[in-house]
């Protein structure tokens, strides 16, 4: 029963993050990604991911394409 509640809560968080990503994509025209950062779902623009990689906020050797592959949702 507890696992069911956790699954429903995570599904609700994912659905909310996807809606936010689609809304931001329509508003700004940028490609948005839903990624897990520190256990939380975060909506980030691809251009912002590029800046984070350039400033070495990820491990050495991580590329934007790697993050985009592991993203849970990517807008068009």
N, C-alpha and C positions, 0 to 999 in steps of 0.2 A: 504494500500500500504506500509506504514511504517512497519507494522507487518510482511509483506511478506519479506521485505528486511532483517529484523532482523532474521527471521527464516532461510533464505538462508545463512546468515552470520554464524549463529550458526551451521548449518548443515555442512558448509565448515570447520569450526574449529574442529568439531567432526571428520569429515572424515580425516582431516590432522593429528589429534592426534592418530587415530587408525592406520594410515599408519606408523607413527613414532613408535608406540608400537610394531607393527609387525616387523618392521625393527630392532629395538633394541633386540627383542626376538630372531630373527635369528642370530644376531651378537653375543650376550652374552649368550644365552641359558637360561636366567632367565625369570620367569613369570612376565609380565608387566601388570600394571593396569592403566586405564584411569579414573581419579577421578577429582571431582570439588573441588578446593581449592581456597578460597577467590574469587569465581565467575569466575575462570579461569580453563580451562581443562589442567591437568597436567599428564604427563606420568611418573609413578614411578614403580620401581622394587619392588616385594613383599618383598625381603630381606630388602630393605630400609624402607618399612612400618614397618617391625618387629623392626628395630632399633629405629624408631620414637616412636613406642608404648612403647618400653623399656625405653626410655628417657623421657617419660611422656609428649610428645608434643601434645597428644590428651587428651580429657577429661578422667577423672577417670572412669574406667570400660569398656572402648572401647577396643575391641579385634581385631586382624588382620582379623578374619573371618567376623566381622561386616563390616569392611571397604571393604573387598572383595565382600560381598553381595551387597553393595551399589555402587560399581564401575560400571561405564557405559559400560566398555569393559574390558575383561580379556583375555590375550593370553593363549594358552595351553602350 
